[in-house]
Amino acid sequence: MLRRLMMGAAFVGTLFATAAAYAEQFALVGDYEIHYSAVNSSFLTPEVAQANKLQRSANRGLVNVSVRERQDDGSTRAVNASVQGHVSGLTGTQESLSFRTVHDGDATYHLAPFTMREDESMRFELSVRYDRNAAPEQVNFMQRFYIDR
């Protein structure tokens, strides 16, 4: 149990440290923050990848989306969401993203692997539904990846 908690903390730390390198990216919609990042999966330690059933590879990336609701006291709390989307390169070839949800203590992450393309800007188009009674929010961003060989 302690080992799993340590791996979970390492996973969270790895994702946020990597995301911080790209600056904090989030969309603010009303009282909700939709945080998003995309990283090379080789940044994950082998232990974290194995514990979370993620493939580490020089040409595989990982999209991470989390939704947080702002509280009256200034804090935020994790919110479950449904995330769908796709990623495409400059050639227009689309890859559907298959998100799965990971709960880690008070945090909730929606993760999807994707294939990176060398030195190419990739466009992520996401649909995030955090309220069943509202239309999903669209979150789009572009990022360039360099594959370490």
DSSP file (Angstrom, degrees, kcal/mol; ACC not computed):
  #  RESIDUE AA STRUCTURE BP1 BP2  ACC     N-H-->O    O-->H-N    N-H-->O    O-->H-N    TCO  KAPPA ALPHA  PHI   PSI    X-CA   Y-CA   Z-CA
    1    1 A M     >        0   0    0      0, 0.0     4,-2.3     0, 0.0     5,-0.2   0.000 360.0 360.0 360.0 -47.4    0.0    0.0    0.0
    2    2 A L  H  >  +     0   0    0      1,-0.2     4,-2.5     2,-0.2     5,-0.2   0.906 360.0  52.8 -62.4 -41.0    2.8    2.4    0.9
    3    3 A R  H  > S+     0   0    0      1,-0.2     4,-2.5     2,-0.2    -1,-0.2   0.918 109.0  49.4 -60.3 -43.1    4.6    1.6   -2.2
    4    4 A R  H  > S+     0   0    0      1,-0.2     4,-2.6     2,-0.2    -2,-0.2   0.907 111.0  49.6 -63.2 -42.1    1.5    2.3   -4.3
    5    5 A L  H  X S+     0   0    0     -4,-2.3     4,-2.5     2,-0.2    -1,-0.2   0.903 111.1  49.4 -63.0 -40.5    1.0    5.6   -2.6
    6    6 A M  H  X S+     0   0    0     -4,-2.5     4,-2.3     2,-0.2    -2,-0.2   0.904 111.9  48.1 -66.1 -40.3    4.7    6.6   -3.2
    7    7 A M  H  X S+     0   0    0     -4,-2.5     4,-2.5     2,-0.2    -2,-0.2   0.895 110.9  51.5 -66.8 -39.0    4.4    5.6   -6.9
    8    8 A G  H  X S+     0   0    0     -4,-2.6     4,-2.6     2,-0.2    -2,-0.2   0.924 110.9  47.6 -61.9 -44.4    1.2    7.7   -7.1
    9    9 A A  H  X S+     0   0    0     -4,-2.5     4,-2.7     1,-0.2    -2,-0.2   0.888 111.8  50.4 -63.8 -38.9    2.9   10.7   -5.6
   10   10 A A  H  X S+     0   0    0     -4,-2.3     4,-2.6     2,-0.2    -1,-0.2   0.896 110.0  51.0 -65.2 -38.7    5.8   10.2   -7.9
   11   11 A F  H  X S+     0   0    0     -4,-2.5     4,-2.5     2,-0.2    -2,-0.2   0.948 112.5  44.9 -62.1 -50.1    3.4   10.0  -10.9
   12   12 A V  H  X S+     0   0    0     -4,-2.6     4,-2.6     1,-0.2     5,-0.3   0.930 114.4  49.4 -60.2 -46.7    1.6   13.2   -9.9
   13   13 A G  H  X S+     0   0    0     -4,-2.7     4,-2.5     1,-0.2     5,-0.2   0.899 110.7  50.2 -61.1 -41.6    5.0   15.0   -9.2
   14   14 A T  H  X S+     0   0    0     -4,-2.6     4,-2.2     2,-0.2     5,-0.2   0.932 112.4  46.5 -63.2 -46.3    6.4   13.9  -12.6
   15   15 A L  H  X S+     0   0    0     -4,-2.5     4,-2.6     1,-0.2    -2,-0.2   0.930 116.5  43.2 -64.0 -45.3    3.3   15.1  -14.5
   16   16 A F  H  X S+     0   0    0     -4,-2.6     4,-2.3     2,-0.2    -1,-0.2   0.879 112.7  51.8 -72.3 -35.5    3.2   18.5  -12.8
   17   17 A A  H  X S+     0   0    0     -4,-2.5     4,-0.9    -5,-0.3    -1,-0.2   0.909 114.4  44.2 -64.5 -40.2    6.9   19.1  -12.9
   18   18 A T  H >X S+     0   0    0     -4,-2.2     4,-0.6    -5,-0.2     3,-0.5   0.913 113.0  50.6 -69.6 -42.4    6.9   18.4  -16.6
   19   19 A A  H >< S+     0   0    0     -4,-2.6     3,-1.3     1,-0.2    -2,-0.2   0.869 103.9  59.6 -63.3 -35.4    3.8   20.5  -17.2
   20   20 A A  H >< S+     0   0    0     -4,-2.3     3,-1.6     1,-0.3    -1,-0.2   0.820  94.8  64.2 -63.1 -29.4    5.4   23.3  -15.3
   21   21 A A  H << S+     0   0    0     -4,-0.9    -1,-0.3    -3,-0.5    -2,-0.2   0.800 105.4  44.6 -63.6 -26.4    8.1   23.3  -17.8
   22   22 A Y  T << S-     0   0    0     -3,-1.3    -1,-0.3    -4,-0.6    -2,-0.2   0.293 123.9-108.7 -96.7   8.6    5.5   24.3  -20.4
   23   23 A A    <   -     0   0    0     -3,-1.6     2,-0.4    -4,-0.1    -1,-0.2   0.195  52.9 -53.9  74.7 158.1    4.0   26.9  -18.0
   24   24 A E        -     0   0    0     -4,-0.1     2,-0.6    -3,-0.1    -4,-0.1  -0.497  59.7-166.4 -69.4 123.0    0.7   26.4  -16.4
   25   25 A Q        +     0   0    0     -2,-0.4    11,-2.1    11,-0.3     2,-0.3  -0.946  25.0 133.7-115.3 116.6   -1.9   25.7  -19.0
   26   26 A F  E     -A   35   0A   0     -2,-0.6     2,-0.5     9,-0.2     9,-0.2  -0.990  44.4-132.9-157.1 156.0   -5.6   25.8  -18.1
   27   27 A A  E     -A   34   0A   0      7,-2.1     7,-3.0    -2,-0.3     2,-0.6  -0.928  20.2-145.4-108.0 133.1   -8.9   27.2  -19.3
   28   28 A L  E     +A   33   0A   0     -2,-0.5     2,-0.5     5,-0.2     5,-0.2  -0.889  21.5 173.9-101.7 119.7  -11.0   29.0  -16.8
   29   29 A V  E >   -A   32   0A   0      3,-3.0     3,-2.3    -2,-0.6     2,-0.3  -0.925  62.9 -58.2-127.8 104.2  -14.8   28.5  -17.4
   30   30 A G  T 3  S-     0   0    0     -2,-0.5     0, 0.0     1,-0.3     0, 0.0  -0.456 121.7 -16.2  60.9-123.4  -16.9   30.0  -14.7
   31   31 A D  T 3  S+     0   0    0     -2,-0.3    39,-3.7    -3,-0.1     2,-0.4   0.244 121.5  94.2 -94.0  11.7  -15.8   28.4  -11.4
   32   32 A Y  E <   -AB  29  69A   0     -3,-2.3    -3,-3.0    37,-0.2     2,-0.5  -0.872  56.4-158.3-113.6 138.8  -14.0   25.6  -13.2
   33   33 A E  E     -AB  28  68A   0     35,-3.3    35,-2.6    -2,-0.4     2,-0.8  -0.963   5.5-160.7-110.1 123.8  -10.3   25.2  -14.2
   34   34 A I  E     -AB  27  67A   0     -7,-3.0    -7,-2.1    -2,-0.5     2,-0.3  -0.892  14.0-165.2-105.4 103.1   -9.6   22.8  -16.9
   35   35 A H  E     +AB  26  66A   0     31,-3.0    31,-2.2    -2,-0.8     2,-0.3  -0.677  11.9 174.8 -89.5 140.5   -5.8   22.0  -16.6
   36   36 A Y  E     + B   0  65A   0    -11,-2.1   -11,-0.3    -2,-0.3     2,-0.3  -0.997  10.1 162.0-147.0 149.8   -4.1   20.3  -19.6
   37   37 A S  E     - B   0  64A   0     27,-1.7    27,-2.9    -2,-0.3     2,-0.4  -0.976  20.3-151.0-158.6 158.4   -0.7   19.2  -20.6
   38   38 A A  E     + B   0  63A   0     -2,-0.3     2,-0.3    25,-0.2    25,-0.2  -0.996  23.8 171.7-135.8 130.8    1.0   16.8  -23.1
   39   39 A V  E     - B   0  62A   0     23,-2.2    23,-2.5    -2,-0.4     2,-0.4  -0.893  41.1 -94.4-135.5 162.0    4.4   15.3  -22.4
   40   40 A N  E >   - B   0  61A   0     -2,-0.3     3,-1.9    21,-0.2    21,-0.3  -0.663  33.6-136.4 -73.9 130.1    6.7   12.7  -23.8
   41   41 A S  G >  S+     0   0    0     19,-2.9     3,-1.5    -2,-0.4    20,-0.1   0.696  98.3  74.8 -66.0 -17.6    6.0    9.4  -22.0
   42   42 A S  G 3  S+     0   0    0     15,-0.6    -1,-0.3    18,-0.4    16,-0.1   0.646  81.3  72.0 -70.4 -11.6    9.8    8.7  -21.7
   43   43 A F  G <  S+     0   0    0     -3,-1.9    -1,-0.3     2,-0.1    -2,-0.2   0.741  81.7  89.5 -70.6 -22.8    9.8   11.4  -18.9
   44   44 A L  S <  S-     0   0    0     -3,-1.5   -33,-0.1    -4,-0.2    -3,-0.0  -0.482  87.0-115.5 -73.9 143.6    7.9    9.0  -16.7
   45   45 A T     >  -     0   0    0     -2,-0.2     4,-2.5     1,-0.1     5,-0.2  -0.451  26.3-114.2 -71.4 154.3   10.1    6.7  -14.5
   46   46 A P  H  > S+     0   0    0      0, 0.0     4,-2.5     0, 0.0     5,-0.2   0.876 116.9  53.0 -56.8 -37.5    9.7    3.0  -15.4
   47   47 A E  H  > S+     0   0    0      2,-0.2     4,-2.5     1,-0.2     5,-0.2   0.911 110.4  45.6 -65.9 -42.8    8.1    2.3  -12.0
   48   48 A V  H  > S+     0   0    0      2,-0.2     4,-1.7     1,-0.2    -1,-0.2   0.916 113.4  50.1 -67.2 -42.9    5.5    5.0  -12.4
   49   49 A A  H  <>S+     0   0    0     -4,-2.5     5,-3.2     1,-0.2     4,-0.2   0.928 113.8  45.1 -60.8 -45.3    4.7    3.9  -15.9
   50   50 A Q  H ><5S+     0   0    0     -4,-2.5     3,-1.2    -5,-0.2    -2,-0.2   0.917 111.2  51.9 -66.2 -43.7    4.3    0.3  -14.8
   51   51 A A  H 3<5S+     0   0    0     -4,-2.5    -1,-0.2     1,-0.3    -2,-0.2   0.805 118.3  38.2 -63.6 -28.9    2.2    1.1  -11.8
   52   52 A N  T 3<5S-     0   0    0     -4,-1.7    -1,-0.3    -5,-0.2    -2,-0.2   0.249 111.8-117.1-107.3  11.5   -0.1    3.2  -13.9
   53   53 A K  T < 5 +     0   0    0     -3,-1.2     2,-0.4    -4,-0.2    -3,-0.2   0.906  63.6 147.5  54.0  48.9   -0.1    0.8  -16.9
   54   54 A L      < -     0   0    0     -5,-3.2     2,-0.5    -6,-0.1    -1,-0.2  -0.905  47.6-124.6-115.1 143.3    1.5    3.4  -19.2
   55   55 A Q        -     0   0    0     -2,-0.4     2,-0.5    -5,-0.0   -14,-0.1  -0.751  17.7-150.9 -89.0 125.9    3.9    2.7  -22.1
   56   56 A R        +     0   0    0     -2,-0.5     2,-0.3   -14,-0.1   -14,-0.1  -0.836  34.4 144.5 -92.9 130.4    7.2    4.6  -22.0
   57   57 A S    >   -     0   0    0     -2,-0.5     3,-1.3     3,-0.4   -15,-0.6  -0.968  58.3-118.9-163.8 149.7    8.6    5.2  -25.5
   58   58 A A  T 3  S+     0   0    0     -2,-0.3    90,-0.3     1,-0.3   -16,-0.1   0.785 117.1  39.7 -63.0 -27.4   10.6    7.9  -27.3
   59   59 A N  T 3  S+     0   0    0     88,-0.1    57,-2.7   -19,-0.1     2,-0.4   0.183  98.9  90.6-111.3  19.2    7.7    8.4  -29.8
   60   60 A R  E <   - C   0 115A   0     -3,-1.3   -19,-2.9    55,-0.2   -18,-0.4  -0.940  53.4-170.0-115.2 136.7    4.7    8.1  -27.3
   61   61 A G  E     -BC  40 114A   0     53,-3.2    53,-1.8    -2,-0.4     2,-0.4  -0.673  12.4-139.9-115.9 173.8    3.2   11.0  -25.5
   62   62 A L  E     -BC  39 113A   0    -23,-2.5   -23,-2.2    51,-0.2     2,-0.4  -0.986   5.3-152.6-139.4 124.6    0.7   11.4  -22.8
   63   63 A V  E     -BC  38 112A   0     49,-3.1    49,-1.9    -2,-0.4     2,-0.5  -0.830  13.8-165.2 -94.9 134.3   -2.1   13.9  -22.5
   64   64 A N  E     +BC  37 111A   0    -27,-2.9   -27,-1.7    -2,-0.4     2,-0.4  -0.986   9.2 177.3-124.0 123.6   -3.2   14.8  -19.0
   65   65 A V  E     +BC  36 110A   0     45,-2.3    45,-2.4    -2,-0.5     2,-0.4  -0.990   1.5 173.3-126.4 133.6   -6.4   16.7  -18.2
   66   66 A S  E     -B   35   0A   0    -31,-2.2   -31,-3.0    -2,-0.4     2,-0.5  -0.997  17.2-150.0-137.8 145.5   -7.8   17.5  -14.8
   67   67 A V  E     -BD  34  79A   0     12,-0.6    12,-2.4    -2,-0.4     2,-0.4  -0.951  14.3-175.5-117.4 132.6  -10.8   19.6  -13.8
   68   68 A R  E     -BD  33  78A   0    -35,-2.6   -35,-3.3    -2,-0.5     2,-0.5  -0.984  16.4-142.4-129.2 138.1  -10.9   21.6  -10.6
   69   69 A E  E     -BD  32  77A   0      8,-2.9     8,-1.8    -2,-0.4     2,-0.3  -0.863  22.2-125.5-100.9 129.5  -13.8   23.6   -9.2
   70   70 A R  E     - D   0  76A   0    -39,-3.7     6,-0.2    -2,-0.5     2,-0.2  -0.547  25.8-148.6 -74.3 135.2  -12.9   26.8   -7.4
   71   71 A Q    >   -     0   0    0      4,-3.4     3,-1.9    -2,-0.3    -1,-0.0  -0.602  25.9-107.9-101.5 163.0  -14.3   27.1   -3.8
   72   72 A D  T 3  S+     0   0    0      1,-0.3    -1,-0.1    -2,-0.2    -2,-0.0   0.805 118.2  57.6 -59.6 -31.1  -15.5   30.1   -1.9
   73   73 A D  T 3  S-     0   0    0      1,-0.1    -1,-0.3     2,-0.0     3,-0.1   0.404 122.6-103.1 -83.6   4.8  -12.4   30.0    0.3
   74   74 A G  S <  S+     0   0    0     -3,-1.9    -2,-0.1     1,-0.3    -1,-0.1   0.268  87.2 114.4  94.7 -12.1  -10.0   30.2   -2.7
   75   75 A S        -     0   0    0     -5,-0.1    -4,-3.4     1,-0.0    -1,-0.3  -0.263  56.5-135.8 -81.1 175.7   -9.1   26.5   -2.7
   76   76 A T  E     -D   70   0A   0     -6,-0.2     2,-0.4    -3,-0.1    -6,-0.2  -0.928   9.0-153.9-129.3 157.8  -10.0   24.1   -5.5
   77   77 A R  E     -D   69   0A   0     -8,-1.8    -8,-2.9    -2,-0.3    30,-0.1  -0.984  28.1-103.2-132.0 145.9  -11.4   20.6   -5.5
   78   78 A A  E     -D   68   0A   0     28,-0.6     2,-0.4    -2,-0.4   -10,-0.2  -0.355  34.5-160.4 -65.8 143.3  -11.1   17.8   -8.1
   79   79 A V  E     -D   67   0A   0    -12,-2.4   -12,-0.6    29,-0.2     2,-0.1  -0.987  19.0-119.8-127.2 135.2  -14.1   17.2  -10.3
   80   80 A N        +     0   0    0     -2,-0.4     2,-0.3    50,-0.1   -14,-0.0  -0.466  41.2 175.4 -68.2 145.9  -14.9   14.1  -12.3
   81   81 A A        -     0   0    0     -2,-0.1     2,-0.5    50,-0.0    49,-0.2  -0.951  33.8-125.0-146.3 164.4  -15.2   14.7  -16.0
   82   82 A S  E     -F  129   0B   0     47,-2.6    47,-2.9    -2,-0.3     2,-0.5  -0.977  31.4-168.8-111.7 125.7  -15.6   12.9  -19.3
   83   83 A V  E     +F  128   0B   0     -2,-0.5    16,-0.4    45,-0.2     2,-0.3  -0.964  12.9 164.1-123.0 130.8  -12.9   13.8  -21.8
   84   84 A Q  E     +F  127   0B   0     43,-2.1    43,-3.0    -2,-0.5     2,-0.3  -0.904  17.5 112.2-132.4 162.8  -12.9   13.0  -25.5
   85   85 A G  E     -FG 126  97B   0     12,-0.5    12,-2.8    -2,-0.3     2,-0.3  -0.980  41.3-115.1 164.0-172.2  -10.8   14.2  -28.3
   86   86 A H  E     -FG 125  96B   0     39,-1.9    39,-2.7    -2,-0.3     2,-0.4  -0.964  12.3-138.3-150.6 165.5   -8.2   13.7  -31.0
   87   87 A V  E     -FG 124  95B   0      8,-2.3     8,-2.7    -2,-0.3     2,-0.3  -0.969  20.9-176.5-127.0 143.9   -4.7   14.9  -31.9
   88   88 A S  E     -FG 123  94B   0     35,-2.1    35,-3.1    -2,-0.4     6,-0.2  -0.981  14.2-141.5-140.9 153.6   -3.5   15.7  -35.4
   89   89 A G    >   -     0   0    0      4,-1.1     3,-1.6    -2,-0.3    33,-0.1  -0.314  46.4 -82.5 -99.1-172.9   -0.3   16.8  -37.1
   90   90 A L  T 3  S+     0   0    0     31,-0.3    32,-0.1     1,-0.3    -1,-0.0   0.769 126.7  62.4 -64.8 -25.4    0.3   19.2  -39.9
   91   91 A T  T 3  S-     0   0    0      2,-0.1    -1,-0.3     1,-0.1     3,-0.1   0.616 113.0-118.3 -75.9 -10.8   -0.6   16.6  -42.5
   92   92 A G    <   +     0   0    0     -3,-1.6     2,-0.3     1,-0.3    -2,-0.1   0.383  62.1 148.6  90.8  -4.4   -4.1   16.4  -41.0
   93   93 A T        -     0   0    0      1,-0.0    -4,-1.1    -5,-0.0     2,-0.3  -0.506  35.7-149.2 -66.7 124.1   -3.9   12.8  -39.9
   94   94 A Q  E     -G   88   0B   0     -2,-0.3     2,-0.5    -6,-0.2    -6,-0.2  -0.743  15.0-165.7-101.4 144.1   -6.0   12.4  -36.8
   95   95 A E  E     -G   87   0B   0     -8,-2.7    -8,-2.3    -2,-0.3     2,-0.1  -0.992  22.9-130.0-124.3 121.9   -5.5   10.0  -33.9
   96   96 A S  E     -G   86   0B   0     -2,-0.5     2,-0.5   -10,-0.2   -10,-0.3  -0.441  20.3-132.7 -67.8 142.7   -8.4    9.5  -31.5
   97   97 A L  E     -G   85   0B   0    -12,-2.8     2,-0.8    -2,-0.1   -12,-0.5  -0.865  10.9-156.2-100.6 129.3   -7.5    9.9  -27.9
   98   98 A S        -     0   0    0     -2,-0.5     2,-0.2    15,-0.4   -14,-0.1  -0.880  17.5-160.2-107.6 101.4   -8.8    7.2  -25.5
   99   99 A F        -     0   0    0     -2,-0.8     2,-0.3   -16,-0.4    13,-0.2  -0.558  10.4-172.7 -85.5 142.9   -8.9    8.7  -22.0
  100  100 A R  E     -E  111   0A   0     11,-2.3    11,-2.9    -2,-0.2     2,-0.4  -0.963  23.3-120.3-128.8 153.0   -8.9    6.8  -18.8
  101  101 A T  E     -E  110   0A   0     -2,-0.3     2,-0.5     9,-0.2     9,-0.2  -0.759  21.3-168.7 -99.3 135.5   -9.4    8.2  -15.3
  102  102 A V  E     -E  109   0A   0      7,-3.0     7,-2.9    -2,-0.4     2,-0.5  -0.989   6.8-157.3-122.2 126.0   -6.9    7.9  -12.5
  103  103 A H  E     +E  108   0A   0     -2,-0.5     2,-0.4     5,-0.2     5,-0.2  -0.904  14.3 175.3-102.3 128.1   -7.8    8.8   -8.9
  104  104 A D  E >   -E  107   0A   0      3,-2.8     3,-2.0    -2,-0.5     2,-0.3  -0.823  60.5 -64.3-135.7  93.4   -4.8    9.6   -6.8
  105  105 A G  T 3  S-     0   0    0     -2,-0.4    -1,-0.1     1,-0.3  -100,-0.0  -0.502 120.2 -12.2  64.3-124.4   -5.8   10.8   -3.3
  106  106 A D  T 3  S+     0   0    0     -2,-0.3   -28,-0.6    -3,-0.1     2,-0.3   0.417 123.5  89.1 -86.4   1.3   -7.7   14.1   -3.7
  107  107 A A  E <   - E   0 104A   0     -3,-2.0    -3,-2.8   -30,-0.1     2,-0.4  -0.742  55.7-164.1-104.1 148.5   -6.6   14.4   -7.4
  108  108 A T  E     - E   0 103A   0     -2,-0.3     2,-0.4    -5,-0.2   -41,-0.3  -0.998   9.8-173.1-131.0 128.2   -8.3   13.1  -10.5
  109  109 A Y  E     - E   0 102A   0     -7,-2.9    -7,-3.0    -2,-0.4     2,-0.5  -0.921  17.5-151.9-122.4 146.2   -6.5   12.8  -13.8
  110  110 A H  E     -CE  65 101A   0    -45,-2.4   -45,-2.3    -2,-0.4     2,-0.4  -0.977  26.7-171.7-116.9 115.4   -7.8   11.9  -17.3
  111  111 A L  E     +CE  64 100A   0    -11,-2.9   -11,-2.3    -2,-0.5   -47,-0.2  -0.860  14.8 174.8-117.8 141.5   -4.9   10.4  -19.3
  112  112 A A  E     -C   63   0A   0    -49,-1.9   -49,-3.1    -2,-0.4   -13,-0.2  -0.971  20.7-140.2-144.3 128.8   -4.6    9.4  -22.9
  113  113 A P  E     +C   62   0A   0      0, 0.0   -15,-0.4     0, 0.0     2,-0.3  -0.495  25.3 176.9 -80.4 157.2   -1.5    8.1  -24.8
  114  114 A F  E     -C   61   0A   0    -53,-1.8   -53,-3.2    -2,-0.1     2,-0.5  -0.975  33.6-101.8-153.6 163.6   -0.8    9.3  -28.4
  115  115 A T  E     -C   60   0A   0     -2,-0.3   -55,-0.2   -55,-0.2     2,-0.2  -0.791  35.9-141.8 -91.8 126.3    1.9    8.9  -31.0
  116  116 A M        -     0   0    0    -57,-2.7     2,-0.5    -2,-0.5   -27,-0.0  -0.571   5.4-143.7 -86.3 151.3    4.3   11.8  -31.4
  117  117 A R    >   -     0   0    0      3,-0.3     3,-1.3    -2,-0.2    28,-0.4  -0.968  32.0 -99.6-116.2 132.1    5.5   13.0  -34.7
  118  118 A E  T 3  S-     0   0    0     -2,-0.5    28,-0.2     1,-0.3     3,-0.1  -0.204  92.3 -19.7 -55.2 126.8    9.1   14.3  -35.0
  119  119 A D  T 3  S+     0   0    0     26,-1.1     2,-0.4     1,-0.2    -1,-0.3   0.807 103.8 129.5  46.2  43.1    9.5   18.0  -34.9
  120  120 A E  E <   - H   0 145B   0     -3,-1.3    25,-0.8    25,-0.6     2,-0.3  -0.988  63.0-118.9-129.5 134.4    5.9   18.6  -35.9
  121  121 A S  E     - H   0 144B   0     -2,-0.4     2,-0.4    23,-0.2   -31,-0.3  -0.537  32.5-155.0 -68.2 132.1    3.4   20.9  -34.2
  122  122 A M  E     - H   0 143B   0     21,-3.2    21,-2.2    -2,-0.3     2,-0.5  -0.927   3.8-144.5-115.7 136.5    0.5   18.8  -33.0
  123  123 A R  E     -FH  88 142B   0    -35,-3.1   -35,-2.1    -2,-0.4     2,-0.5  -0.875  10.0-160.0-104.4 123.6   -3.0   20.1  -32.5
  124  124 A F  E     -FH  87 141B   0     17,-3.4    17,-1.9    -2,-0.5     2,-0.5  -0.891   5.8-172.2-103.3 127.9   -5.0   18.7  -29.6
  125  125 A E  E     +FH  86 140B   0    -39,-2.7   -39,-1.9    -2,-0.5     2,-0.3  -0.955  14.1 179.8-123.6 110.6   -8.8   19.2  -29.8
  126  126 A L  E     -FH  85 139B   0     13,-2.8    13,-2.4    -2,-0.5     2,-0.5  -0.832  23.9-155.9-117.4 148.4  -10.5   18.1  -26.6
  127  127 A S  E     -FH  84 138B   0    -43,-3.0   -43,-2.1    -2,-0.3     2,-0.6  -0.981  18.2-169.9-121.9 115.1  -14.1   18.0  -25.4
  128  128 A V  E     -FH  83 137B   0      9,-3.2     9,-3.1    -2,-0.5     2,-0.6  -0.925   7.0-173.5-116.0 118.2  -14.4   18.2  -21.6
  129  129 A R  E     +F   82   0B   0    -47,-2.9   -47,-2.6    -2,-0.6     3,-0.1  -0.935  20.3 154.0-113.0 113.3  -17.8   17.6  -19.9
  130  130 A Y        +     0   0    0     -2,-0.6     2,-0.4   -49,-0.2    -1,-0.1   0.422  68.4  52.4-113.8  -4.7  -17.7   18.2  -16.1
  131  131 A D    >   -     0   0    0      3,-0.2     3,-1.9     1,-0.1    -1,-0.2  -0.965  66.8-153.5-135.7 116.4  -21.4   19.0  -15.7
  132  132 A R  T 3  S+     0   0    0     -2,-0.4    -1,-0.1     1,-0.3    -3,-0.0   0.746  97.4  54.8 -59.8 -23.2  -24.1   16.6  -17.1
  133  133 A N  T 3  S+     0   0    0      2,-0.1     2,-0.3    -3,-0.1    -1,-0.3   0.387 104.0  63.2 -93.3   3.4  -26.5   19.5  -17.5
  134  134 A A  S <  S-     0   0    0     -3,-1.9    -3,-0.2     1,-0.0     3,-0.1  -0.887  89.8 -98.7-127.0 157.1  -24.2   21.6  -19.6
  135  135 A A        -     0   0    0     -2,-0.3    -4,-0.1     1,-0.1    -2,-0.1  -0.384  52.6 -94.5 -67.1 151.2  -22.6   21.3  -23.0
  136  136 A P        -     0   0    0      0, 0.0     2,-0.3     0, 0.0    -7,-0.3  -0.335  37.7-118.8 -66.3 150.8  -19.0   20.1  -23.0
  137  137 A E  E     -H  128   0B   0     -9,-3.1    -9,-3.2    -3,-0.1     2,-0.5  -0.717  20.8-132.3 -89.2 141.2  -16.2   22.7  -23.1
  138  138 A Q  E     -H  127   0B   0     -2,-0.3     2,-0.5   -11,-0.2   -11,-0.2  -0.828  22.6-175.4 -95.2 128.4  -13.9   22.7  -26.0
  139  139 A V  E     +H  126   0B   0    -13,-2.4   -13,-2.8    -2,-0.5     2,-0.4  -0.981   6.6 176.3-125.4 118.3  -10.2   22.9  -25.2
  140  140 A N  E     +H  125   0B   0     -2,-0.5     2,-0.3   -15,-0.2   -15,-0.2  -0.960   5.7 157.8-123.9 139.6   -7.7   23.2  -28.1
  141  141 A F  E     -H  124   0B   0    -17,-1.9   -17,-3.4    -2,-0.4     2,-0.4  -0.988  27.0-137.7-154.5 159.7   -4.0   23.7  -27.9
  142  142 A M  E     +H  123   0B   0     -2,-0.3     2,-0.3   -19,-0.2   -19,-0.2  -0.924  21.8 173.0-119.9 146.0   -0.9   23.1  -30.1
  143  143 A Q  E     -H  122   0B   0    -21,-2.2   -21,-3.2    -2,-0.4     2,-0.4  -0.989  22.2-139.1-151.7 143.9    2.5   21.7  -29.0
  144  144 A R  E     -H  121   0B   0     -2,-0.3     2,-0.4   -23,-0.3   -23,-0.2  -0.853  19.4-161.2-104.7 139.7    5.7   20.7  -30.7
  145  145 A F  E     -H  120   0B   0    -25,-0.8   -26,-1.1   -28,-0.4   -25,-0.6  -0.914   9.4-155.9-121.7 147.0    7.6   17.6  -29.7
  146  146 A Y        -     0   0    0     -2,-0.4     2,-0.5   -28,-0.2   -28,-0.1  -0.992  19.9-136.1-120.9 125.2   11.1   16.5  -30.3
  147  147 A I        -     0   0    0     -2,-0.5     2,-0.6   -88,-0.1   -88,-0.1  -0.703  11.1-140.6 -88.0 124.4   11.8   12.8  -30.2
  148  148 A D              0   0    0     -2,-0.5    -1,-0.0   -90,-0.3   -90,-0.0  -0.721 360.0 360.0 -81.5 121.5   15.0   11.8  -28.3
  149  149 A R              0   0    0     -2,-0.6    -1,-0.1   -91,-0.0   -91,-0.0   0.387 360.0 360.0-116.3 360.0   16.7    9.0  -30.1
